[in-house]
Amino acid sequence: MPPKLKRKAREENVSLHPCEAKESSEGVPRSRQGKQRPVEDIDEDELVPVNPFQQEYKTWADLDELLKR
């Protein structure tokens, strides 16, 4: 996209691409995919249970196989 159109889109607060993050009123990007977040920002429903790592798992591959089952 030519720089002139990009600048105009930013001035109008229009997203140029779905992966481009818009900023909220607090200045925090809405899209945080692939970025670290503070624990306070994570909702309870986003958490998933994970089996504890036991001594019987000698390698990560062994644990991965168990988790796939």
C-alpha positions in Angstrom: 0.0 0.0 0.0 1.4 3.4 -0.9 2.6 5.5 2.1 0.0 8.2 1.3 -2.9 5.7 1.7 -1.3 4.2 4.9 -1.1 7.7 6.5 -4.7 8.5 5.5 -5.9 5.1 7.0 -4.1 5.8 10.2 -5.5 9.3 10.4 -9.0 7.9 10.0 -8.2 5.1 12.5 -8.9 2.4 9.8 -7.2 -1.0 10.1 -5.2 -1.8 7.0 -4.9 -5.5 7.7 -6.5 -7.8 10.3 -3.1 -8.5 12.0 -2.4 -4.8 12.5 -3.1 -3.8 16.0 -5.4 -0.8 16.7 -4.8 1.0 20.0 -7.5 1.4 22.5 -8.0 4.6 24.6 -5.4 3.3 27.0 -2.8 3.0 24.3 -2.7 -0.8 24.5 -2.9 -2.8 21.3 -6.0 -4.8 20.9 -4.3 -7.6 19.1 -1.7 -9.3 21.4 -1.2 -12.5 19.5 2.4 -13.6 19.9 3.1 -11.0 22.6 3.5 -11.4 26.3 0.8 -10.1 28.6 0.6 -9.4 32.3 -1.2 -12.1 34.3 -3.9 -9.6 35.2 -4.9 -9.4 31.5 -5.6 -13.2 31.2 -9.2 -14.2 31.7 -10.0 -17.4 33.7 -11.7 -18.9 30.6 -8.5 -18.7 28.6 -6.7 -21.0 31.1 -6.4 -24.7 30.3 -5.6 -27.6 32.7 -2.2 -29.3 32.1 -1.1 -32.6 33.5 1.7 -32.3 36.1 5.2 -33.3 34.8 6.0 -36.6 36.5 9.3 -38.4 36.9 8.2 -41.1 34.4 8.5 -38.7 31.5 12.1 -38.9 30.6 11.8 -36.6 27.6 9.4 -33.9 26.3 8.5 -36.2 23.5 7.1 -38.8 26.1 5.0 -36.1 27.7 3.8 -34.8 24.3 2.7 -38.4 23.4 0.7 -38.6 26.6 -0.9 -35.3 26.1 -2.0 -36.2 22.6 -4.0 -39.2 24.0 
